[in-house]
């Protein structure tokens, strides 16, 4: 299973989003620091999660990190998170 599928599954099952996008931005960082050559090092998540709406920005980011868990987080060089 690829990392994108793992991220999608974790977001769907743990955050109950109304909608979301998972975007692999690794190609934009090819050859830069943090590029491990896997093509799966830099990611962006755009999330509409009503359950997180009343939380602070930091709490929302922490919730996303917790949902992904250390196994996924430790394989990422960069993760951008934005909320709708």
VEXTIZA-753586 format. One line per field, with one value per residue (C-alpha): residue number from 1; x, y, z; residue in three letters; chain. Coordinates in steps of 0.05 Angstrom, whole numbers, plus 5000, padded with zeros to 4 digits. Layout:
num <- [NUM_...]
u <- [X_...]
v <- [Y_...]
w <- [Z_...]
residu <- [ALA_...]
chaine <- [A_...]
This chain:
num <- [1_2_3_4_5_6_7_8_9_10_11_12_13_14_15_16_17_18_19_20_21_22_23_24_25_26_27_28_29_30_31_32_33_34_35_36_37_38_39_40_41_42_43_44_45_46_47_48_49_50_51_52_53_54_55_56_57_58_59_60_61_62_63_64_65_66_67_68_69_70_71_72_73_74_75_76_77_78_79_80_81_82_83_84]
u <- [5000_5027_5035_4979_4930_4953_4943_4874_4853_4877_4842_4777_4773_4799_4776_4707_4719_4664_4716_4791_4847_4915_4966_5035_5081_5145_5160_5165_5223_5263_5337_5325_5341_5293_5281_5295_5282_5219_5172_5133_5169_5127_5052_4995_4927_4868_4814_4742_4730_4671_4691_4755_4721_4718_4791_4851_4896_4949_4898_4874_4945_4958_4894_4917_4985_4953_4906_4965_5005_5079_5087_5063_5091_5161_5162_5147_5197_5144_5069_5028_4959_4904_4831_4769]
v <- [5000_5069_5126_5166_5109_5104_5179_5177_5118_5150_5217_5182_5136_5181_5252_5242_5297_5327_5330_5330_5328_5294_5323_5294_5354_5314_5329_5403_5387_5337_5346_5390_5375_5324_5291_5218_5197_5159_5209_5209_5259_5323_5324_5374_5360_5406_5387_5405_5372_5401_5361_5404_5471_5494_5477_5524_5519_5484_5435_5420_5407_5362_5323_5311_5288_5242_5214_5198_5168_5161_5108_5156_5220_5191_5177_5249_5304_5358_5362_5424_5425_5475_5477_5498]
w <- [5000_4982_5030_4997_5010_5083_5093_5061_5103_5168_5153_5133_5193_5248_5232_5201_5148_5106_5050_5041_4991_4998_4950_4937_4927_4927_4854_4872_4919_4878_4892_4952_5025_5051_4984_4998_4926_4944_4912_4977_5022_5016_5026_5032_5064_5054_5104_5119_5186_5224_5286_5289_5274_5347_5360_5355_5295_5336_5364_5293_5269_5329_5314_5243_5267_5318_5265_5219_5276_5284_5230_5176_5206_5212_5137_5118_5109_5103_5115_5099_5130_5113_5133_5095]
residu <- [UNK_UNK_UNK_UNK_UNK_UNK_UNK_UNK_UNK_UNK_UNK_UNK_UNK_UNK_UNK_UNK_UNK_UNK_UNK_UNK_UNK_UNK_UNK_UNK_UNK_UNK_UNK_UNK_UNK_UNK_UNK_UNK_UNK_UNK_UNK_UNK_UNK_UNK_UNK_UNK_UNK_UNK_UNK_UNK_UNK_UNK_UNK_UNK_UNK_UNK_UNK_UNK_UNK_UNK_UNK_UNK_UNK_UNK_UNK_UNK_UNK_UNK_UNK_UNK_UNK_UNK_UNK_UNK_UNK_UNK_UNK_UNK_UNK_UNK_UNK_UNK_UNK_UNK_UNK_UNK_UNK_UNK_UNK_UNK]
chaine <- [A_A_A_A_A_A_A_A_A_A_A_A_A_A_A_A_A_A_A_A_A_A_A_A_A_A_A_A_A_A_A_A_A_A_A_A_A_A_A_A_A_A_A_A_A_A_A_A_A_A_A_A_A_A_A_A_A_A_A_A_A_A_A_A_A_A_A_A_A_A_A_A_A_A_A_A_A_A_A_A_A_A_A_A]
